[in-house]
Amino acid sequence: MTSEEFSELYDEYWKHVYWVCFHTLKDEDLATDAAQEVFCQKWKVIGTYNSTLGGFKNWLTHNAYHHCIDILRRRGRRPEEQLESENIQHFQPSGTHQAEWRVVLTEAMGKLSDEEKLVLKLRRIEGFTLQETNKLMGLTTSQVRTLQDNALRKLRDWLVAAGIENIETEDLD
Protein backbone atom coordinates (compact mmCIF):
# COMPACT_ATOMS: atom_id res chain seq x y z
CA MET A 1 0.00 0.00 0.00
CA THR A 2 1.39 3.37 -0.96
CA SER A 3 1.43 6.36 1.34
CA GLU A 4 -1.15 8.02 -0.93
CA GLU A 5 -3.53 5.08 -0.54
CA PHE A 6 -3.05 5.12 3.21
CA SER A 7 -3.66 8.88 3.21
CA GLU A 8 -7.02 8.24 1.53
CA LEU A 9 -7.88 5.66 4.20
CA TYR A 10 -6.83 8.14 6.87
CA ASP A 11 -9.12 10.82 5.46
CA GLU A 12 -12.01 8.37 5.22
CA TYR A 13 -11.69 6.79 8.69
CA TRP A 14 -10.16 9.54 10.84
CA LYS A 15 -13.48 10.70 12.31
CA HIS A 16 -14.45 7.15 13.31
CA VAL A 17 -11.14 6.44 15.02
CA TYR A 18 -11.15 9.85 16.72
CA TRP A 19 -14.74 9.33 17.94
CA VAL A 20 -13.80 6.03 19.62
CA CYS A 21 -10.71 7.62 21.17
CA PHE A 22 -12.58 10.69 22.41
CA HIS A 23 -15.46 8.74 23.92
CA THR A 24 -13.05 6.38 25.64
CA LEU A 25 -10.52 8.95 26.88
CA LYS A 26 -12.81 11.98 27.41
CA ASP A 27 -10.02 14.38 26.46
CA GLU A 28 -9.76 16.09 23.05
CA ASP A 29 -5.96 16.43 22.96
CA LEU A 30 -5.37 12.93 24.27
CA ALA A 31 -7.93 11.54 21.80
CA THR A 32 -6.24 13.32 18.89
CA ASP A 33 -2.85 11.94 19.91
CA ALA A 34 -4.27 8.45 20.41
CA ALA A 35 -5.97 8.48 17.00
CA GLN A 36 -2.70 9.56 15.37
CA GLU A 37 -0.86 6.77 17.19
CA VAL A 38 -3.40 4.19 16.00
CA PHE A 39 -2.95 5.25 12.38
CA CYS A 40 0.86 5.23 12.72
CA GLN A 41 0.78 1.77 14.30
CA LYS A 42 -1.59 0.37 11.69
CA TRP A 43 0.45 1.86 8.83
CA LYS A 44 3.40 -0.24 10.02
CA VAL A 45 1.36 -3.47 10.10
CA ILE A 46 -1.15 -2.82 7.33
CA GLY A 47 -0.16 -6.14 5.79
CA THR A 48 -1.65 -8.00 8.77
CA TYR A 49 -5.15 -6.74 8.01
CA ASN A 50 -7.32 -9.65 6.91
CA SER A 51 -10.50 -8.56 5.13
CA THR A 52 -12.08 -11.97 5.65
CA LEU A 53 -12.27 -11.23 9.40
CA GLY A 54 -14.16 -7.96 9.04
CA GLY A 55 -14.15 -4.50 7.54
CA PHE A 56 -11.23 -2.10 7.65
CA LYS A 57 -13.20 0.42 9.72
CA ASN A 58 -13.99 -2.26 12.30
CA TRP A 59 -10.33 -3.25 12.44
CA LEU A 60 -9.25 0.35 13.03
CA THR A 61 -11.92 1.22 15.59
CA HIS A 62 -11.41 -2.03 17.47
CA ASN A 63 -7.68 -1.32 17.68
CA ALA A 64 -8.36 2.31 18.64
CA TYR A 65 -10.56 1.24 21.56
CA HIS A 66 -7.95 -1.17 22.89
CA HIS A 67 -5.18 1.39 22.41
CA CYS A 68 -7.18 3.90 24.48
CA ILE A 69 -7.78 1.34 27.23
CA ASP A 70 -4.02 0.80 27.34
CA ILE A 71 -3.48 4.56 27.62
CA LEU A 72 -5.93 4.79 30.52
CA ARG A 73 -4.25 1.90 32.29
CA ARG A 74 -0.78 3.41 31.83
CA ARG A 75 -2.03 6.70 33.26
CA GLY A 76 -3.53 4.93 36.24
CA ARG A 77 -7.09 5.76 35.27
CA ARG A 78 -9.54 2.95 34.94
CA PRO A 79 -11.93 3.15 31.98
CA GLU A 80 -14.91 2.61 34.27
CA GLU A 81 -14.19 5.88 36.11
CA GLN A 82 -15.23 7.68 32.93
CA LEU A 83 -18.37 5.61 32.41
CA GLU A 84 -19.60 5.59 36.00
CA SER A 85 -20.12 9.33 36.22
CA GLU A 86 -21.79 9.47 32.80
CA ASN A 87 -24.14 6.59 33.57
CA ILE A 88 -25.13 8.17 36.86
CA GLN A 89 -25.89 11.49 35.18
CA HIS A 90 -28.21 9.80 32.65
CA PHE A 91 -29.78 7.30 35.04
CA GLN A 92 -32.99 8.65 36.55
CA PRO A 93 -34.72 6.12 38.79
CA SER A 94 -38.33 6.50 39.71
CA GLY A 95 -39.21 7.14 43.32
CA THR A 96 -37.61 9.15 46.08
CA HIS A 97 -34.36 7.23 46.54
CA GLN A 98 -32.22 8.88 43.88
CA ALA A 99 -29.22 9.55 46.15
CA GLU A 100 -29.25 5.96 47.38
CA TRP A 101 -29.55 4.66 43.81
CA ARG A 102 -26.57 6.74 42.70
CA VAL A 103 -24.27 5.37 45.40
CA VAL A 104 -25.28 1.77 44.75
CA LEU A 105 -25.17 2.22 40.98
CA THR A 106 -21.65 3.68 41.17
CA GLU A 107 -20.50 0.65 43.13
CA ALA A 108 -22.29 -1.73 40.77
CA MET A 109 -20.84 -0.08 37.66
CA GLY A 110 -17.38 -0.55 39.14
CA LYS A 111 -17.98 -4.30 39.17
CA LEU A 112 -18.81 -4.56 35.47
CA SER A 113 -16.15 -5.46 32.91
CA ASP A 114 -14.79 -2.76 30.60
CA GLU A 115 -16.68 -4.28 27.68
CA GLU A 116 -19.98 -4.41 29.61
CA LYS A 117 -19.61 -0.73 30.54
CA LEU A 118 -18.80 0.26 26.98
CA VAL A 119 -21.79 -1.64 25.61
CA LEU A 120 -24.11 0.09 28.09
CA LYS A 121 -22.62 3.47 27.22
CA LEU A 122 -22.91 2.97 23.48
CA ARG A 123 -26.36 1.36 23.54
CA ARG A 124 -28.10 3.16 26.43
CA ILE A 125 -26.44 6.56 26.60
CA GLU A 126 -25.25 7.22 23.05
CA GLY A 127 -28.22 5.42 21.47
CA PHE A 128 -26.30 3.23 19.03
CA THR A 129 -28.00 0.27 17.40
CA LEU A 130 -26.77 -3.28 17.93
CA GLN A 131 -25.17 -3.24 14.49
CA GLU A 132 -23.39 0.08 15.09
CA THR A 133 -22.16 -1.11 18.48
CA ASN A 134 -20.85 -4.41 17.17
CA LYS A 135 -18.95 -2.63 14.39
CA LEU A 136 -17.37 -0.16 16.81
CA MET A 137 -16.36 -2.87 19.26
CA GLY A 138 -15.40 -5.49 16.69
CA LEU A 139 -17.86 -8.01 18.12
CA THR A 140 -20.79 -9.95 16.69
CA THR A 141 -24.32 -8.73 17.27
CA SER A 142 -25.02 -11.67 19.57
CA GLN A 143 -21.89 -10.89 21.61
CA VAL A 144 -23.04 -7.28 22.05
CA ARG A 145 -26.54 -8.42 23.02
CA THR A 146 -25.10 -10.92 25.52
CA LEU A 147 -22.78 -8.32 27.07
CA GLN A 148 -25.67 -5.87 27.39
CA ASP A 149 -28.04 -8.43 28.87
CA ASN A 150 -25.42 -9.67 31.33
CA ALA A 151 -24.56 -6.12 32.40
CA LEU A 152 -28.21 -5.19 32.95
CA ARG A 153 -28.86 -8.42 34.84
CA LYS A 154 -25.84 -7.82 37.08
CA LEU A 155 -26.89 -4.23 37.78
CA ARG A 156 -30.43 -5.33 38.57
CA ASP A 157 -29.16 -8.10 40.89
CA TRP A 158 -26.76 -5.75 42.70
CA LEU A 159 -29.48 -3.15 43.20
CA VAL A 160 -31.86 -5.76 44.60
CA ALA A 161 -29.10 -7.15 46.86
CA ALA A 162 -28.43 -3.61 48.10
CA GLY A 163 -32.06 -3.35 49.17
CA ILE A 164 -33.13 -0.78 46.62
CA GLU A 165 -36.90 -0.99 46.53
CA ASN A 166 -39.26 -0.39 43.65
CA ILE A 167 -36.87 -1.31 40.87
CA GLU A 168 -38.73 -0.57 37.69
CA THR A 169 -37.81 -2.69 34.70
CA GLU A 170 -37.69 0.36 32.45
CA ASP A 171 -35.13 1.98 34.77
CA LEU A 172 -32.56 -0.62 33.72
CA ASP A 173 -33.79 -2.01 30.41
Z-matrix of the N, CA and C atoms (Angstrom, degrees):
N
C 1 1.450
C 2 1.527 1 107.98
N 3 1.304 2 115.52 1 131.75
C 4 1.461 3 120.07 2 179.97
C 5 1.522 4 109.86 3 -80.87
N 6 1.322 5 115.32 4 164.84
C 7 1.462 6 119.24 5 178.48
C 8 1.526 7 110.58 6 -66.35
N 9 1.324 8 117.74 7 -29.64
C 10 1.463 9 120.90 8 177.12
C 11 1.526 10 110.92 9 -67.10
N 12 1.321 11 116.74 10 -41.95
C 13 1.468 12 120.71 11 177.83
C 14 1.527 13 110.37 12 -64.41
N 15 1.326 14 115.77 13 -41.75
C 16 1.461 15 118.52 14 179.04
C 17 1.527 16 110.43 15 -66.95
N 18 1.319 17 117.22 16 -35.46
C 19 1.463 18 121.34 17 177.26
C 20 1.530 19 110.57 18 -61.12
N 21 1.324 20 116.51 19 -38.97
C 22 1.468 21 120.40 20 176.75
C 23 1.528 22 110.81 21 -64.24
N 24 1.333 23 116.20 22 -42.65
C 25 1.468 24 120.05 23 177.42
C 26 1.526 25 110.47 24 -63.01
N 27 1.312 26 116.17 25 -40.43
C 28 1.461 27 121.67 26 178.45
C 29 1.529 28 109.85 27 -58.74
N 30 1.323 29 116.04 28 -49.94
C 31 1.465 30 120.38 29 -179.83
C 32 1.525 31 111.62 30 -60.22
N 33 1.315 32 116.01 31 -38.80
C 34 1.466 33 120.40 32 -177.55
C 35 1.525 34 112.91 33 -72.84
N 36 1.339 35 118.28 34 -36.79
C 37 1.465 36 121.58 35 -170.99
C 38 1.525 37 114.90 36 -109.62
N 39 1.327 38 117.84 37 -2.42
C 40 1.459 39 120.51 38 -177.70
C 41 1.528 40 111.95 39 -53.96
N 42 1.326 41 117.86 40 -49.46
C 43 1.466 42 120.13 41 -175.11
C 44 1.528 43 111.58 42 -62.30
N 45 1.315 44 118.06 43 -33.72
C 46 1.464 45 120.82 44 179.75
C 47 1.529 46 111.04 45 -70.02
N 48 1.324 47 115.47 46 -44.49
C 49 1.467 48 119.99 47 179.51
C 50 1.527 49 109.66 48 -66.05
N 51 1.333 50 116.50 49 -44.39
C 52 1.467 51 120.03 50 179.20
C 53 1.529 52 110.68 51 -60.81
N 54 1.335 53 117.76 52 -42.88
C 55 1.463 54 121.44 53 -179.11
C 56 1.527 55 110.46 54 -57.77
N 57 1.327 56 117.00 55 -46.81
C 58 1.467 57 120.99 56 179.28
C 59 1.526 58 109.63 57 -61.47
N 60 1.325 59 116.69 58 -44.66
C 61 1.469 60 120.41 59 -179.42
C 62 1.524 61 110.90 60 -63.93
N 63 1.321 62 117.22 61 -45.76
C 64 1.465 63 120.09 62 -178.38
C 65 1.525 64 111.74 63 -63.83
N 66 1.315 65 117.31 64 -44.43
C 67 1.458 66 120.17 65 -177.88
C 68 1.524 67 112.65 66 -72.93
N 69 1.308 68 117.28 67 -17.62
C 70 1.459 69 120.32 68 175.87
C 71 1.521 70 110.73 69 -89.60
N 72 1.331 71 117.10 70 -41.25
C 73 1.464 72 121.47 71 -174.39
C 74 1.529 73 113.80 72 -92.39
N 75 1.327 74 118.12 73 -25.88
C 76 1.465 75 123.59 74 -179.77
C 77 1.525 76 112.98 75 60.92
N 78 1.324 77 116.68 76 35.22
C 79 1.459 78 121.84 77 -179.49
C 80 1.528 79 106.96 78 -150.50
N 81 1.337 80 117.00 79 120.25
C 82 1.465 81 120.46 80 -174.90
C 83 1.521 82 112.91 81 -61.08
N 84 1.342 83 116.67 82 -48.61
C 85 1.467 84 119.98 83 -177.85
C 86 1.519 85 111.45 84 -64.76
N 87 1.320 86 115.64 85 -44.43
C 88 1.459 87 120.25 86 179.79
C 89 1.532 88 110.44 87 -64.48
N 90 1.335 89 116.36 88 -38.75
C 91 1.467 90 120.60 89 179.02
C 92 1.530 91 110.81 90 -66.04
N 93 1.321 92 117.04 91 -40.70
C 94 1.465 93 120.39 92 177.88
C 95 1.525 94 110.42 93 -61.93
N 96 1.332 95 115.91 94 -46.56
C 97 1.470 96 120.06 95 178.45
C 98 1.525 97 111.26 96 -61.76
N 99 1.323 98 116.22 97 -43.63
C 100 1.468 99 120.44 98 -178.65
C 101 1.526 100 110.76 99 -63.57
N 102 1.324 101 116.76 100 -42.71
C 103 1.467 102 120.15 101 179.26
C 104 1.534 103 110.35 102 -62.44
N 105 1.331 104 116.13 103 -42.30
C 106 1.471 105 119.78 104 176.80
C 107 1.526 106 110.82 105 -60.08
N 108 1.339 107 115.91 106 -44.07
C 109 1.465 108 120.65 107 -179.98
C 110 1.523 109 111.31 108 -61.37
N 111 1.327 110 116.44 109 -40.98
C 112 1.467 111 120.34 110 179.42
C 113 1.526 112 109.90 111 -60.80
N 114 1.329 113 116.68 112 -47.26
C 115 1.465 114 119.08 113 -179.87
C 116 1.530 115 111.41 114 -63.77
N 117 1.332 116 117.16 115 -40.08
C 118 1.479 117 119.68 116 178.35
C 119 1.529 118 110.64 117 -63.60
N 120 1.323 119 116.15 118 -43.43
C 121 1.469 120 120.15 119 179.43
C 122 1.527 121 110.91 120 -63.86
N 123 1.302 122 116.95 121 -43.79
C 124 1.461 123 120.59 122 -176.55
C 125 1.526 124 111.52 123 -71.83
N 126 1.342 125 117.15 124 -29.88
C 127 1.461 126 119.94 125 175.49
C 128 1.523 127 110.11 126 -60.26
N 129 1.333 128 116.23 127 -39.35
C 130 1.466 129 121.26 128 -178.19
C 131 1.530 130 112.19 129 -68.53
N 132 1.329 131 116.99 130 -29.44
C 133 1.472 132 120.53 131 -175.02
C 134 1.530 133 111.90 132 -120.29
N 135 1.325 134 116.08 133 26.75
C 136 1.464 135 119.77 134 -176.52
C 137 1.523 136 111.72 135 -57.25
N 138 1.312 137 117.21 136 -26.97
C 139 1.458 138 121.01 137 179.38
C 140 1.516 139 113.66 138 -68.33
N 141 1.337 140 117.87 139 -16.16
C 142 1.468 141 120.64 140 179.81
C 143 1.526 142 112.19 141 -84.49
N 144 1.335 143 116.70 142 -10.70
C 145 1.465 144 119.36 143 179.10
C 146 1.523 145 109.40 144 -65.44
N 147 1.329 146 115.40 145 129.96
C 148 1.461 147 121.73 146 -178.82
C 149 1.527 148 107.92 147 -119.48
N 150 1.312 149 116.81 148 106.79
C 151 1.467 150 121.07 149 -175.92
C 152 1.522 151 113.17 150 -64.67
N 153 1.321 152 117.89 151 -18.70
C 154 1.466 153 119.33 152 179.12
C 155 1.526 154 111.50 153 -73.16
N 156 1.342 155 117.18 154 -15.61
C 157 1.466 156 120.77 155 -179.37
C 158 1.522 157 112.84 156 -94.82
N 159 1.321 158 117.82 157 -5.07
C 160 1.455 159 120.42 158 179.10
C 161 1.516 160 111.10 159 148.95
N 162 1.325 161 114.89 160 173.61
C 163 1.450 162 120.57 161 -178.17
C 164 1.519 163 113.06 162 -73.05
N 165 1.318 164 115.24 163 160.29
C 166 1.460 165 121.74 164 -179.18
C 167 1.529 166 110.83 165 -63.22
N 168 1.331 167 116.28 166 -41.83
C 169 1.468 168 120.11 167 179.23
C 170 1.525 169 110.39 168 -60.87
N 171 1.319 170 117.23 169 -42.91
C 172 1.465 171 120.53 170 178.03
C 173 1.519 172 111.07 171 -61.52
N 174 1.321 173 116.37 172 -42.20
C 175 1.463 174 121.66 173 179.27
C 176 1.527 175 110.31 174 -60.13
N 177 1.334 176 116.22 175 -46.71
C 178 1.463 177 120.36 176 -179.72
C 179 1.526 178 112.09 177 -65.69
N 180 1.336 179 117.11 178 -48.53
C 181 1.464 180 119.24 179 -176.20
C 182 1.523 181 111.55 180 -68.23
N 183 1.311 182 116.97 181 -35.23
C 184 1.464 183 120.70 182 176.37
C 185 1.531 184 109.58 183 -62.44
N 186 1.317 185 116.77 184 -46.69
C 187 1.460 186 120.96 185 178.03
C 188 1.527 187 111.48 186 -65.61
N 189 1.325 188 117.66 187 -36.52
C 190 1.467 189 121.19 188 178.28
C 191 1.528 190 110.62 189 -62.88
N 192 1.323 191 116.69 190 -45.00
C 193 1.464 192 120.34 191 179.37
C 194 1.529 193 110.60 192 -59.29
N 195 1.311 194 117.11 193 -48.10
C 196 1.465 195 120.16 194 -178.32
C 197 1.532 196 111.77 195 -68.12
N 198 1.315 197 117.17 196 -33.09
C 199 1.464 198 120.47 197 175.82
C 200 1.536 199 109.84 198 -64.07
N 201 1.322 200 116.48 199 -42.25
C 202 1.469 201 120.70 200 179.64
C 203 1.529 202 111.54 201 -66.70
N 204 1.305 203 117.61 202 -38.64
C 205 1.466 204 120.66 203 176.08
C 206 1.523 205 109.24 204 -60.96
N 207 1.325 206 117.23 205 -41.81
C 208 1.466 207 120.84 206 176.89
C 209 1.524 208 111.07 207 -61.53
N 210 1.319 209 117.25 208 -41.26
C 211 1.468 210 121.13 209 178.33
C 212 1.523 211 109.89 210 -61.24
N 213 1.323 212 117.08 211 -46.94
C 214 1.467 213 120.45 212 179.69
C 215 1.522 214 111.09 213 -60.72
N 216 1.295 215 116.94 214 -41.69
C 217 1.466 216 120.16 215 179.70
C 218 1.522 217 111.22 216 -65.60
N 219 1.327 218 117.22 217 -42.01
C 220 1.470 219 120.55 218 178.50
C 221 1.524 220 111.49 219 -63.35
N 222 1.310 221 116.79 220 -33.58
C 223 1.457 222 121.05 221 -179.23
C 224 1.532 223 112.25 222 -84.19
N 225 1.319 224 115.85 223 -2.57
C 226 1.458 225 119.44 224 179.00
C 227 1.509 226 114.02 225 81.07
N 228 1.313 227 116.79 226 11.84
C 229 1.461 228 120.68 227 176.91
C 230 1.504 229 108.05 228 -105.14
N 231 1.294 230 115.34 229 131.51
C 232 1.461 231 119.38 230 177.49
C 233 1.521 232 108.70 231 -86.19
N 234 1.328 233 117.64 232 141.03
C 235 1.464 234 120.52 233 179.73
C 236 1.525 235 112.77 234 -56.78
N 237 1.317 236 117.61 235 -33.20
C 238 1.461 237 119.14 236 -177.02
C 239 1.516 238 112.75 237 -67.83
N 240 1.352 239 118.52 238 -21.61
C 241 1.455 240 120.11 239 177.59
C 242 1.523 241 110.19 240 -61.60
N 243 1.329 242 116.66 241 -36.06
C 244 1.453 243 121.07 242 177.83
C 245 1.527 244 110.77 243 -68.16
N 246 1.321 245 116.03 244 -45.28
C 247 1.462 246 120.73 245 -173.83
C 248 1.519 247 112.65 246 -73.48
N 249 1.318 248 117.55 247 -35.11
C 250 1.456 249 120.39 248 -176.25
C 251 1.516 250 111.27 249 -58.31
N 252 1.328 251 117.20 250 -49.78
C 253 1.453 252 119.49 251 -177.00
C 254 1.524 253 111.07 252 -65.71
N 255 1.330 254 117.98 253 -37.74
C 256 1.455 255 120.32 254 178.20
C 257 1.518 256 111.55 255 -66.25
N 258 1.311 257 117.43 256 -44.28
C 259 1.460 258 120.60 257 -179.11
C 260 1.515 259 110.71 258 -63.48
N 261 1.313 260 117.41 259 -38.31
C 262 1.457 261 120.85 260 179.67
C 263 1.522 262 109.96 261 -65.98
N 264 1.336 263 117.63 262 -40.66
C 265 1.452 264 120.39 263 -179.70
C 266 1.525 265 111.57 264 -62.77
N 267 1.322 266 117.82 265 -35.09
C 268 1.459 267 121.58 266 -176.15
C 269 1.525 268 112.93 267 -92.65
N 270 1.303 269 118.15 268 -10.59
C 271 1.454 270 122.10 269 -176.52
C 272 1.519 271 108.80 270 -90.26
N 273 1.299 272 117.99 271 117.91
C 274 1.456 273 122.21 272 -178.26
C 275 1.521 274 110.01 273 -124.17
N 276 1.319 275 117.72 274 90.49
C 277 1.454 276 119.73 275 -179.55
C 278 1.519 277 111.60 276 -69.80
N 279 1.328 278 114.55 277 154.32
C 280 1.449 279 118.89 278 175.02
C 281 1.519 280 108.54 279 -80.49
N 282 1.299 281 117.17 280 158.97
C 283 1.458 282 119.98 281 178.09
C 284 1.517 283 112.24 282 96.75
N 285 1.326 284 113.98 283 -170.80
C 286 1.463 285 120.25 284 -172.91
C 287 1.513 286 113.67 285 -105.14
N 288 1.314 287 118.22 286 10.01
C 289 1.462 288 121.05 287 -173.55
C 290 1.528 289 112.96 288 -106.26
N 291 1.319 290 117.31 289 37.09
C 292 1.458 291 119.56 290 -174.96
C 293 1.525 292 112.86 291 -60.36
N 294 1.316 293 118.75 292 -43.30
C 295 1.470 294 120.77 293 -178.86
C 296 1.524 295 110.44 294 -62.27
N 297 1.328 296 116.14 295 -42.53
C 298 1.463 297 120.75 296 178.85
C 299 1.534 298 110.41 297 -64.40
N 300 1.325 299 116.63 298 -42.28
C 301 1.463 300 120.94 299 179.07
C 302 1.523 301 110.45 300 -60.10
N 303 1.327 302 116.44 301 -43.10
C 304 1.465 303 120.34 302 -177.10
C 305 1.521 304 111.58 303 -62.04
N 306 1.307 305 117.73 304 -43.41
C 307 1.466 306 121.05 305 179.60
C 308 1.524 307 110.25 306 -63.23
N 309 1.319 308 116.16 307 -49.08
C 310 1.463 309 120.42 308 -178.49
C 311 1.527 310 110.61 309 -66.11
N 312 1.319 311 117.18 310 -40.35
C 313 1.461 312 120.60 311 -179.93
C 314 1.532 313 111.11 312 -64.86
N 315 1.325 314 117.23 313 -39.11
C 316 1.467 315 120.37 314 176.88
C 317 1.519 316 110.43 315 -60.17
N 318 1.313 317 116.60 316 -45.55
C 319 1.467 318 120.70 317 178.21
C 320 1.528 319 110.66 318 -63.61
N 321 1.313 320 116.95 319 -43.33
C 322 1.465 321 121.02 320 -178.66
C 323 1.528 322 110.88 321 -65.59
N 324 1.323 323 117.69 322 -42.07
C 325 1.467 324 120.58 323 178.86
C 326 1.520 325 110.84 324 -61.08
N 327 1.319 326 116.79 325 -34.38
C 328 1.461 327 120.84 326 178.58
C 329 1.518 328 113.07 327 -65.40
N 330 1.318 329 117.05 328 -19.06
C 331 1.465 330 121.52 329 -179.15
C 332 1.531 331 112.86 330 -90.51
N 333 1.317 332 117.01 331 -12.51
C 334 1.465 333 120.16 332 179.81
C 335 1.525 334 110.23 333 -77.96
N 336 1.320 335 115.93 334 154.21
C 337 1.469 336 120.36 335 176.20
C 338 1.530 337 108.95 336 -71.66
N 339 1.332 338 115.98 337 162.38
C 340 1.464 339 121.00 338 177.90
C 341 1.525 340 111.02 339 -57.13
N 342 1.321 341 116.55 340 -41.91
C 343 1.467 342 120.24 341 -178.99
C 344 1.524 343 111.37 342 -66.77
N 345 1.335 344 117.65 343 -40.18
C 346 1.465 345 120.29 344 178.86
C 347 1.526 346 110.29 345 -63.23
N 348 1.321 347 116.91 346 -41.47
C 349 1.468 348 120.68 347 178.90
C 350 1.523 349 111.03 348 -64.36
N 351 1.327 350 116.08 349 -43.08
C 352 1.461 351 119.29 350 -179.34
C 353 1.525 352 111.02 351 -65.03
N 354 1.313 353 117.46 352 -41.32
C 355 1.468 354 120.56 353 178.06
C 356 1.528 355 109.99 354 -60.39
N 357 1.330 356 117.66 355 -45.79
C 358 1.467 357 120.02 356 179.08
C 359 1.523 358 110.86 357 -62.05
N 360 1.324 359 116.73 358 -41.37
C 361 1.461 360 120.07 359 179.79
C 362 1.530 361 110.63 360 -63.07
N 363 1.320 362 116.03 361 -49.97
C 364 1.464 363 119.30 362 -177.73
C 365 1.522 364 111.95 363 -65.26
N 366 1.322 365 117.17 364 -44.54
C 367 1.469 366 120.95 365 -174.88
C 368 1.530 367 112.12 366 -78.90
N 369 1.329 368 117.66 367 -46.58
C 370 1.467 369 121.01 368 -171.26
C 371 1.518 370 114.66 369 -91.77
N 372 1.328 371 116.92 370 -32.93
C 373 1.459 372 119.21 371 -177.32
C 374 1.525 373 110.83 372 -96.68
N 375 1.332 374 116.32 373 -49.01
C 376 1.461 375 120.68 374 -177.88
C 377 1.527 376 112.51 375 -81.83
N 378 1.340 377 117.37 376 -19.51
C 379 1.456 378 120.99 377 176.44
C 380 1.520 379 115.81 378 79.57
N 381 1.318 380 117.50 379 23.78
C 382 1.461 381 120.60 380 179.44
C 383 1.526 382 110.63 381 -73.44
N 384 1.322 383 115.35 382 150.38
C 385 1.458 384 120.83 383 175.42
C 386 1.526 385 108.87 384 -76.29
N 387 1.333 386 115.88 385 169.69
C 388 1.464 387 119.78 386 175.81
C 389 1.525 388 110.73 387 -59.13
N 390 1.317 389 116.48 388 -43.04
C 391 1.459 390 120.59 389 -177.80
C 392 1.530 391 111.34 390 -65.32
N 393 1.328 392 117.26 391 -42.64
C 394 1.467 393 120.38 392 178.43
C 395 1.525 394 110.60 393 -64.25
N 396 1.322 395 116.16 394 -41.27
C 397 1.462 396 120.70 395 -179.35
C 398 1.519 397 110.76 396 -66.12
N 399 1.324 398 117.26 397 -43.61
C 400 1.470 399 118.06 398 -178.85
C 401 1.522 400 111.12 399 -65.87
N 402 1.311 401 118.08 400 -33.95
C 403 1.467 402 120.33 401 177.71
C 404 1.522 403 110.99 402 -67.98
N 405 1.327 404 116.92 403 -43.07
C 406 1.464 405 120.13 404 179.66
C 407 1.522 406 112.26 405 -64.63
N 408 1.319 407 116.29 406 -37.83
C 409 1.463 408 120.02 407 -175.85
C 410 1.524 409 113.11 408 -91.99
N 411 1.320 410 116.94 409 -10.67
C 412 1.456 411 119.75 410 -178.78
C 413 1.520 412 112.71 411 72.41
N 414 1.326 413 116.25 412 31.70
C 415 1.464 414 122.03 413 -179.75
C 416 1.522 415 109.42 414 -118.51
N 417 1.324 416 116.20 415 167.36
C 418 1.461 417 119.97 416 173.83
C 419 1.521 418 109.00 417 -79.32
N 420 1.321 419 115.60 418 162.16
C 421 1.461 420 120.28 419 178.10
C 422 1.521 421 110.95 420 -59.75
N 423 1.316 422 117.45 421 -40.74
C 424 1.469 423 119.63 422 -179.67
C 425 1.530 424 111.13 423 -67.41
N 426 1.331 425 117.82 424 -33.27
C 427 1.465 426 119.67 425 176.75
C 428 1.526 427 110.71 426 -66.73
N 429 1.330 428 117.10 427 -41.30
C 430 1.462 429 121.03 428 177.95
C 431 1.523 430 109.69 429 -63.00
N 432 1.334 431 116.71 430 -46.58
C 433 1.464 432 121.17 431 -180.00
C 434 1.530 433 110.52 432 -60.45
N 435 1.326 434 117.07 433 -42.16
C 436 1.466 435 121.10 434 179.64
C 437 1.522 436 110.95 435 -65.35
N 438 1.331 437 117.40 436 -44.77
C 439 1.466 438 120.39 437 177.99
C 440 1.527 439 110.93 438 -59.73
N 441 1.332 440 116.22 439 -44.36
C 442 1.462 441 120.38 440 179.98
C 443 1.526 442 111.09 441 -63.97
N 444 1.313 443 116.78 442 -47.61
C 445 1.461 444 120.42 443 -179.49
C 446 1.523 445 111.50 444 -61.95
N 447 1.329 446 116.60 445 -43.04
C 448 1.467 447 120.17 446 178.57
C 449 1.520 448 111.24 447 -63.62
N 450 1.323 449 117.03 448 -42.51
C 451 1.464 450 120.70 449 -179.90
C 452 1.525 451 110.80 450 -63.50
N 453 1.324 452 117.34 451 -45.51
C 454 1.466 453 120.46 452 179.50
C 455 1.526 454 111.48 453 -64.80
N 456 1.329 455 116.51 454 -40.07
C 457 1.464 456 120.28 455 177.81
C 458 1.528 457 110.37 456 -62.68
N 459 1.329 458 116.62 457 -45.28
C 460 1.467 459 120.25 458 179.38
C 461 1.524 460 111.09 459 -61.35
N 462 1.335 461 116.63 460 -45.41
C 463 1.465 462 119.72 461 179.00
C 464 1.524 463 110.83 462 -60.42
N 465 1.313 464 116.06 463 -46.15
C 466 1.462 465 120.80 464 179.29
C 467 1.529 466 110.58 465 -59.23
N 468 1.339 467 117.02 466 -46.33
C 469 1.467 468 121.41 467 -179.84
C 470 1.522 469 111.51 468 -62.76
N 471 1.342 470 117.18 469 -42.64
C 472 1.460 471 120.15 470 -179.68
C 473 1.525 472 111.34 471 -66.72
N 474 1.323 473 117.23 472 -37.07
C 475 1.460 474 119.99 473 178.14
C 476 1.526 475 110.77 474 -67.02
N 477 1.314 476 116.83 475 -41.86
C 478 1.468 477 120.56 476 177.51
C 479 1.525 478 109.75 477 -63.82
N 480 1.336 479 117.24 478 -44.65
C 481 1.468 480 121.29 479 -179.97
C 482 1.525 481 111.46 480 -63.09
N 483 1.333 482 116.68 481 -29.20
C 484 1.463 483 120.74 482 179.50
C 485 1.522 484 111.68 483 -81.20
N 486 1.322 485 116.52 484 -2.72
C 487 1.458 486 120.14 485 176.92
C 488 1.510 487 114.51 486 84.17
N 489 1.313 488 116.91 487 17.14
C 490 1.462 489 119.54 488 177.17
C 491 1.520 490 107.29 489 -71.94
N 492 1.316 491 115.13 490 122.81
C 493 1.465 492 120.10 491 -177.51
C 494 1.525 493 110.49 492 -91.65
N 495 1.296 494 114.50 493 162.64
C 496 1.467 495 122.01 494 174.63
C 497 1.522 496 113.07 495 58.90
N 498 1.317 497 116.61 496 45.06
C 499 1.458 498 119.19 497 176.45
C 500 1.517 499 107.76 498 -72.79
N 501 1.309 500 114.70 499 118.18
C 502 1.452 501 120.60 500 178.34
C 503 1.521 502 108.31 501 -91.02
N 504 1.302 503 116.77 502 135.55
C 505 1.459 504 120.69 503 -179.71
C 506 1.519 505 111.01 504 -56.17
N 507 1.327 506 117.71 505 -40.77
C 508 1.459 507 119.14 506 -177.39
C 509 1.523 508 112.38 507 -69.75
N 510 1.335 509 118.59 508 -16.70
C 511 1.458 510 120.19 509 176.15
C 512 1.518 511 111.26 510 -66.39
N 513 1.326 512 117.52 511 -30.09
C 514 1.459 513 120.56 512 -176.02
C 515 1.514 514 113.65 513 -115.26
N 516 1.291 515 118.97 514 -16.20
C 517 1.474 516 120.34 515 -177.77
C 518 1.503 517 111.15 516 -95.98
